[in-house]
Amino acid sequence: MAFFCFVMSQIPPYLSTGDKVAVIATAKKIDRQSLEYSIKVLKSWGLIPLEGQYLYNSYFQYAGTDEERITDLQWALSNPEIKAIFCARGGYGTTRILDKANLESLKKYPKWLIGYSDITSLHFSFQASDYSSIHGPMPVNFSKNVQYGSMDKLKEILFGQLKSSIHIPADPQNKTGTGKGPIIGGNLTLIYNMIGTKTDMDFSGKILFIEEVGEYLYHIDRVMTHLKRAGKLTNLQGLIVGHFSDIKDNEEPFGNSWKDIILDAVKDYCFPVAFNFPAGHEDHNDPIILGTEAILAVNMDKCELDYRSLYSTSRTV
């Protein structure tokens, strides 16, 4: 299996008032009422949201057939007027259409991609094409994210107003140190599912971000062990751990917490580990810029993620 050669991803142009943005669904189906609030939010930012032709379609649990969902994705990717793509929700289904997506148009019409969970696989495709994207709030949850300031942070990134440093709450189980490199990652299970596929990546020199929801402790151990065996952890520059929500155990207890499982998998390496990043499947879901070089500095009393590369690279393409 040949991995994509990763260079620091190009930052798409920041948004301006009057820009058009796409709202599409690449995974689970969604109804119009669930997006009413988010459409109002995007309009309040001065943006013009354009809904995918098949956004509200339904086919089993999916937002339309594979052909309908890839049609909306390709429209959003190829349309020169669209400056950002908001994935309406996660669920399951994006990997079914991933290999049908043609990202060549990003070279001519670069744009932001925003989403998390099942959208992790699409983030991998963007980074394999050397473009940054945003792991962050999706329209289905805007009304819940707003109270924690996550929406304000997303707007700051998209409009080029982000402060370079983000402070992460300290955790007694953090591993101290400093690492520098592009951030990759997303949902842990989706990262695991990318290994051995066309969008697999070399993790060396990267800062890995992981989050998870609804999985069993033994599954987390299985996935972390696989990442280690596959050499994905060997040369990381750092590990950022977001929300691990609704984690389950079997009737016969696994015997280890999810944090201890992660620490056991990385105990042989020297890179810093930062728990408690407020991102993932909870209402406090702060955005992370994937594909962009950052500095992760972890001390026992504080932790900082610095995107200073945003200020040393061009903001337009």
C-alpha positions in Angstrom: 0.0 0.0 0.0 1.4 3.4 -1.0 0.7 6.2 1.3 0.0 9.8 0.2 3.1 12.0 0.6 1.9 14.7 3.0 3.1 18.3 2.9 1.6 21.1 4.9 -1.9 21.7 3.5 -2.9 24.9 1.8 -5.3 27.1 3.6 -8.4 28.0 1.6 -9.4 31.6 1.2 -11.2 33.0 4.2 -14.8 33.9 3.9 -16.3 37.3 3.3 -19.8 38.7 3.6 -21.8 37.7 0.6 -20.0 34.4 0.0 -22.0 31.4 -1.0 -21.7 28.2 1.0 -23.1 24.7 0.4 -25.1 22.6 2.9 -25.1 19.0 1.9 -25.5 15.6 3.6 -23.0 12.8 2.7 -24.2 10.4 5.4 -27.3 10.0 7.4 -30.6 11.5 6.4 -31.9 14.8 7.8 -35.2 16.7 7.7 -35.7 20.3 6.8 -36.8 21.3 10.3 -33.5 20.2 11.8 -31.6 22.7 9.7 -33.9 25.8 10.0 -31.8 27.2 12.9 -28.5 26.6 11.2 -29.6 28.2 7.9 -30.6 31.3 9.9 -27.1 31.3 11.6 -25.3 31.2 8.3 -27.4 34.0 6.9 -26.7 36.1 10.1 -23.0 35.7 9.3 -23.6 37.4 6.0 -23.3 34.2 4.0 -25.6 32.8 1.3 -26.4 29.1 2.1 -27.2 26.9 -0.9 -28.8 23.6 -0.2 -27.8 20.5 -2.1 -30.4 19.2 -4.6 -30.8 16.0 -2.6 -30.1 17.3 0.9 -33.5 16.2 2.3 -33.7 12.9 0.4 -34.1 9.6 2.2 -32.9 6.1 1.2 -32.9 3.6 4.1 -30.9 5.5 6.7 -29.0 7.6 4.2 -29.6 11.1 2.9 -30.4 9.7 -0.5 -28.8 7.0 -2.6 -25.0 6.9 -3.0 -25.4 8.5 -6.4 -27.5 11.3 -5.1 -25.1 12.0 -2.2 -22.0 12.0 -4.4 -23.9 14.3 -6.9 -24.4 16.9 -4.1 -20.8 16.5 -2.9 -19.4 16.9 -6.4 -21.6 19.9 -7.1 -20.3 21.5 -3.9 -16.6 20.7 -4.7 -16.8 21.8 -8.3 -18.9 25.0 -8.1 -16.6 28.0 -8.3 -19.1 30.2 -6.4 -19.1 28.0 -3.3 -16.5 29.0 -0.8 -17.2 26.4 2.0 -19.0 23.1 2.4 -21.0 22.5 5.5 -21.8 18.8 6.0 -25.3 18.8 7.6 -24.7 15.8 9.9 -22.7 12.6 10.4 -24.1 9.1 11.0 -22.8 6.7 8.5 -22.4 6.7 4.7 -19.6 9.0 3.7 -17.1 6.2 3.1 -19.5 4.6 0.7 -19.1 7.5 -1.7 -15.6 8.6 -0.9 -13.8 6.9 -3.8 -16.2 8.4 -6.3 -15.4 12.0 -5.2 -13.1 14.0 -7.6 -11.2 16.6 -5.6 -9.2 17.9 -8.6 -11.4 21.0 -8.7 -10.0 22.0 -5.3 -6.8 23.0 -7.1 -8.7 25.7 -9.0 -11.5 26.4 -6.5 -10.2 25.7 -3.0 -12.8 25.8 -0.2 -13.3 24.9 3.4 -14.9 21.7 4.5 -16.6 21.6 7.9 -17.8 18.6 9.8 -16.9 15.8 12.2 -17.7 12.2 13.1 -18.4 10.3 9.8 -17.0 13.3 7.9 -13.5 12.2 9.2 -13.1 10.1 6.1 -13.7 13.2 3.9 -11.2 15.2 5.9 -8.6 12.5 5.1 -9.4 13.0 1.4 -8.9 16.7 1.7 -5.6 16.4 3.5 -4.4 13.8 1.0 -5.1 16.5 -1.6 -3.1 19.0 0.5 -6.0 21.2 1.7 -6.9 22.2 5.2 -10.3 21.5 6.6 -12.2 22.0 9.8 -13.2 19.4 12.3 -16.1 21.3 13.9 -19.8 21.9 14.4 -22.3 20.7 11.9 -25.6 22.4 11.1 -27.7 19.7 12.8 -26.1 20.8 16.2 -25.6 24.5 15.8 -28.3 25.3 18.3 -26.5 23.2 20.9 -23.0 24.3 20.1 -23.7 28.1 20.3 -24.0 28.3 24.1 -20.4 27.1 24.5 -18.9 29.6 22.1 -18.0 26.8 19.6 -20.0 28.7 16.8 -18.1 31.9 17.6 -14.8 30.1 17.2 -15.9 28.5 13.9 -16.8 31.9 12.5 -13.5 33.3 13.6 -11.6 30.6 11.7 -13.7 30.9 8.6 -13.4 34.7 8.4 -9.7 34.7 9.3 -10.1 36.2 12.8 -8.8 33.3 14.9 -6.3 34.2 17.7 -3.2 32.1 17.2 -3.3 30.3 20.6 -5.9 28.0 22.0 -5.7 27.0 25.7 -6.8 23.5 26.6 -7.7 22.6 30.2 -4.9 20.7 32.0 -5.4 17.1 33.0 -3.3 15.1 35.5 -2.9 12.3 33.0 -1.4 14.5 30.3 2.1 13.7 29.1 4.2 16.8 29.0 6.3 18.0 26.1 6.2 20.1 22.9 5.4 18.9 19.4 5.1 20.7 16.0 3.4 19.5 12.9 0.2 19.4 10.8 -2.9 18.2 12.7 -4.7 15.2 11.3 -7.4 13.0 12.7 -11.0 13.0 13.8 -13.2 10.1 15.0 -11.0 7.2 16.2 -13.0 4.5 14.5 -13.0 6.3 11.2 -9.3 6.8 11.4 -8.9 3.1 12.0 -11.1 2.4 9.0 -8.9 4.6 6.7 -5.9 2.3 7.2 -5.1 0.4 4.1 -7.4 2.4 1.9 -6.7 4.9 -0.9 -6.8 7.8 1.6 -4.5 6.2 4.2 -1.7 8.6 5.2 1.7 8.6 6.7 1.2 9.9 10.3 4.9 10.6 10.8 5.6 14.2 12.0 1.9 14.9 12.6 -0.1 15.9 15.6 -3.0 13.3 15.8 -6.4 14.4 17.1 -8.9 11.6 18.3 -12.4 11.6 19.7 -15.0 8.8 20.1 -18.6 8.1 21.0 -20.7 5.1 22.0 -17.9 2.5 21.7 -16.9 -0.2 24.1 -13.6 -0.1 26.1 -12.3 -3.2 24.4 -13.0 -1.6 21.0 -10.9 1.4 22.0 -8.1 -0.9 23.1 -8.4 -2.9 19.8 -8.2 0.3 17.7 -5.3 1.8 19.6 -3.4 -1.5 19.5 -4.0 -1.6 15.7 -2.7 2.0 15.3 0.4 1.0 17.2 1.0 -2.2 15.2 0.4 -0.3 12.0 3.2 2.1 12.9 0.8 5.1 13.1 1.9 6.1 16.6 5.7 5.7 16.2 6.7 9.1 14.9 3.8 11.3 16.0 4.7 14.8 17.2 1.8 14.9 19.6 -1.6 13.5 20.5 -4.7 15.6 21.2 -7.6 13.7 22.9 -11.1 15.2 22.6 -14.4 13.9 24.0 -14.8 10.2 24.6 -18.6 10.2 25.1 -21.0 7.4 26.2 -18.2 4.9 26.4 -19.5 1.4 27.4 -18.2 -1.7 29.1 -19.2 -5.3 28.9 -20.9 -7.3 31.6 -17.5 -8.6 32.5 -15.6 -5.3 33.1 -12.6 -4.6 30.8 -10.7 -3.4 33.8 -9.1 -0.2 32.4 -10.4 3.3 31.7 -10.4 4.7 28.2 -7.7 7.3 29.2 -5.5 4.5 30.6 -6.0 2.5 27.4 -4.8 5.4 25.3 -1.8 6.0 27.6 -0.9 2.4 27.6 -0.8 2.4 23.7 1.6 5.4 23.6 3.7 4.7 26.7 6.8 3.8 24.6 6.8 7.2 22.8 8.0 10.6 23.9 5.4 12.9 22.3 3.1 15.0 24.4 -0.5 13.9 25.1 -3.2 16.4 25.8 -6.6 15.2 27.2 -9.7 17.4 27.6 -9.8 19.2 24.2 -13.5 20.2 24.0 -14.2 18.6 20.6 -16.3 15.6 19.6 -19.8 14.3 20.1 -20.8 16.8 22.8 -22.5 20.2 22.8 -19.1 21.9 23.5 -17.5 21.1 20.2 -14.7 23.6 19.4 -13.3 23.5 15.9 -9.8 22.2 15.0 -8.1 23.1 11.8 -6.8 19.9 10.2 -3.9 19.9 7.8 -2.5 23.1 9.3 0.8 23.1 11.1 0.5 23.8 14.8 2.6 23.7 18.0 1.3 21.6 20.9 2.8 22.6 24.2 1.7 20.5 27.2 2.7 21.2 30.8 1.1 19.8 33.9 -0.6 23.2 34.8 -1.5 24.3 31.3 -1.7 23.2 27.6 -1.6 25.3 24.5 -2.3 24.7 20.8 -0.7 27.4 18.6 -1.7 28.0 15.0 1.0 30.5 14.3 1.5 29.1 10.8 -1.8 30.8 9.9 0.0 34.1 10.2 3.1 33.0 8.2 1.3 31.7 5.1 -0.9 33.4 2.6 -4.5 33.8 3.4 -5.6 33.7 -0.2 -5.2 31.4 -3.1 
